[in-house]
Amino acid sequence: MPNIQPFRTLNEYDVINLYRYSGTLPVTKGTVVAIQSGWDTSQELSELGAVASTYANTVSLRYGVVAAVKTHNTTGSHPLGILLNDVREVDENGEKLIFKPRKAAEMQCAVSGQAVPIAKRGMFLYSGINGTPTAGAAVYATGDGALSTSATSTTNAVEEKVGVFLGAKNAQGHALVFLDF
């Protein structure tokens, strides 16, 4: 499972905050994503429906971002970047984060429908790498939203180079990577 650690260097100009995540939740930060539906100036927000239960004569609407990203796969999608926050609906106790925005911010996660920051460029301490990285080797985006040392996936689809490894994996399985999507 991909994940990024707090040790990172990135420029805020290389972060996109226009897309929500569309896919199976929860998803971890560090997942490589691709555009599912593009951004449009005429449709920035949409109605997501009720937050929880619905009752007669009440309105409890929830709004969210229309433009969406999905986990990158190698069939027809180009990687856009990596998620900087987790996307989840509930916390570790099973309580809905939509009702606890402060806790969601403390956990560094977004709730479905909310815009999630996506990094296009930067240096990250990354775990969940497929293969054994070496310093100077190319980084490829795999079909499951992770990073790999190999340019060819098991589905025979060519994966795209998205950066370079700056070192080998440490004892915890983390490697320093420079990504440039």
N, C-alpha and C positions, 0 to 999 in steps of 0.2 A: 504494500500500500504506500503510495507516494506521500511524502510529508516534507515540509521545510522547517528548519529550526530558526530560532530568533536571530542567529548570526547571519546577517545579510547586508548587502549594499545595493541600493537602488535609488534612482532619481524619480521624484513624483511625476515628472513629465513623461515617464515611461510606464505609467499606471493608467489603465482604462477603467472608468467607473460608470459605464453605460449599460451593462448587461446583467441580467439575472441568470442563475444557473437553472437549466431544465434537464432533469434526469433523476435517477434514483438517489434518494437521500439516505443517510448522510454522505457527503463527499468531503474529503480532506483537502486542506491547503496544500499546494504543490501539484495538484492534478492539472495536467495539460488539457486545455480546452480549445474548441473550435467554434466558429459562429454557426448557430442553428437558424436564427432569424435576425436579419439586420436591423440596424437602428434607423428610425424614420422620424423626421421632425414633426409630422402631423399626428403621430401616435406615440407619445412618450410614456404615458401611463395607461393602465387598463384596470378594470374591476376584476378582482380575484374571487369575489364572493364573500360570504360571511366568514368571520373569524372563527366562530365555534358554532354553537347551536343557533337555530333560527326560531323566532317566536312571532306570532301574529302581531301586526301593528308596530313592529320595531324595525329599525334599519341599523345594521351593523356591518357596513361595507369595508372591505380591505382593498387597497390599491397597490399595484405593483408595476414594475418596469416591463415593457412589451418586448424589447430586444432581448434575445436569449443566446446563451452559449451552452454547449453540451460537452461531454467528455470526448476528447479527440480520438477518432478512429482513423485508420489509414485508408479507408475507402472513400475517396472523394472529398475529404475535408482537409484543410490546411490548418496547422496549429496557430492559434492567436496568441497564447501566452499561458501563464500558470496562475492558478487561484492563490491569492494572498491570505484568504480567510477560509475557514470551514463553512459549509452550508449545511444547516440542520434545522429540524423542527422542534426537537425537544432537548432538554439538558440531561445530565447524567442521572437525574431522579425521575425522568419521564414527564417533567412539567413543560408545557408549551412555552417556547422562548418568545413567541409573538406578544405574550403578556408581560414579559420581563426583558425589555430592551437593554436595561443596564447590565444584566447578567450576560446577555448575548454579546454586548460590547466587551465585557470582561473576558469572555471566552474566545474573543476574536472570531466570531462567526456571524454569518448572515442568515436570515430566515428566508425560506423560499419566497420568491417574488421580489425581494429586495436586490438592489444592485450590489454586486460583489466585486471587489477590486481585482484586476487582472494585470499582472506584471508582464511587459513585453521584453524587458531587458534588465539585467542586473546579475549580481553575484550572490549565490545562495548556498547554504549548507543543506544538502538534500539527502533524503533517505528513500529507499524503495527503488533503487536503480537495478535494472535488469543487466546482468553481466558483471565483469570485473573491470572497473575503470582504471586508467593510468593517466598520469599527468600529460596533457597535450592531446589526448585522444578526443575524437569528435563525440558529441552528445546527440542522440536521435530521439525524436518523440515516437513513442510506441502507440499501438492501437488500443491500449487500455488506459491511456491517460498518464502513463509513467514515462520515465526517461530510460534510455538504453545505450549500451556501447555498440550495439549491432545495427547495421543499416538495413537488414532484411528481417521481416517478421515471419511468423509461422504461417500467415495467410498469403505469403508471396507478394505482398504489397510493399513497395519501397517506402521507407520511412524518411522523413525530412530531417536534415541536420539543423539543430537549433542552438548549438553552442559548443563549448569545449570544457573538458574536465581540467581542473587546476590541481588535482592531486588524486591519490588513491583513496579507497574507503578506509575509515578508521575502525577501531575495535567495535564501535556501536553501529557500523554499517552506513555512516554518513560520508559523503564526498563533497568537496567544494567544486561547484560548477559555475561557469559564466554562461548565461543564457542570452541569446539575441534572436528573437523571433522575427 
